[in-house]
Amino acid sequence: MLARFDPFREMSSLRREIERLFDESLFRPEPSEVAPMPLDLYEEGDNLVVKASLPGLKPEEVKLEVRGDVLHIFGETKKEEEEKERSYHLREHRYTRFERSLTLPTAVRVEQARATFDNGVLTLTLPKAEVPKTRTIPIQTLGA
């Protein structure tokens, strides 16, 4: 007996095949070119807190920007010069660039933000901006 056509099953199958193609693509970045950056974003009192794992990096290699409601974390490590006297069998410590953007769930006061860096963990504390309270505006009638 023939199986009934199920468009959702077909779309799911197509999606898996497209993802496989991208995974096997020659165009995906090399691991040494773009590094992953795991993040935590949570609220703590009147602050939003972002924690990013950046092992092996220095604070001066990281740049933070808030544009509108989007936080951008990016930077790069310096390329280590290859020493000619050495005969490398494996060389994985190289130039790395990283970038991560995320939409903040609420408005923040960027001018009061505080960032610390400790043992490869960046902690960014962003005070939440006060949300304007709803006000009722009375309507006046003009000459009747």
Residue pairs with C-beta under 8 A, 6 or more apart in sequence:
22 28
32 92
32 94
32 95
32 96
33 95
33 96
33 97
34 96
34 97
34 98
34 99
35 96
35 97
35 98
37 52
37 53
37 54
37 73
37 98
37 100
38 52
38 53
39 50
39 51
39 52
39 53
39 73
39 100
39 102
40 49
40 50
40 51
41 48
41 49
41 50
41 102
41 104
41 105
42 48
42 49
43 49
43 128
44 125
46 127
46 128
47 125
47 126
47 127
47 128
48 104
48 105
48 106
48 108
48 125
48 126
48 128
49 123
49 124
49 125
49 126
50 71
50 73
50 102
50 122
50 123
50 124
50 126
51 121
51 122
51 123
51 124
52 73
52 100
52 121
52 122
52 124
53 120
53 121
54 62
54 98
54 117
54 120
54 121
54 122
55 120
56 77
56 120
57 75
57 77
57 120
59 117
59 122
61 75
61 76
61 77
61 78
62 73
62 74
62 75
62 117
62 122
63 72
63 73
63 74
63 75
64 71
64 72
64 73
64 113
64 115
64 124
65 71
65 72
66 72
66 104
66 108
66 110
66 113
66 126
69 103
69 104
69 107
70 101
70 102
70 103
70 104
71 101
71 102
71 103
71 104
71 124
71 126
72 99
72 100
72 101
73 98
73 99
73 100
73 101
73 122
74 97
74 98
74 99
74 100
75 97
75 98
76 95
76 96
76 97
76 98
77 95
77 96
77 97
78 95
79 94
79 95
80 93
80 94
80 95
82 88
82 91
104 126
106 128
106 129
106 131
107 128
107 129
107 131
108 126
108 127
108 128
108 129
109 126
109 127
109 128
109 129
110 126
112 127
113 124
113 125
113 126
113 127
114 124
114 125
115 122
115 123
115 124
115 125
116 122
116 123
117 123
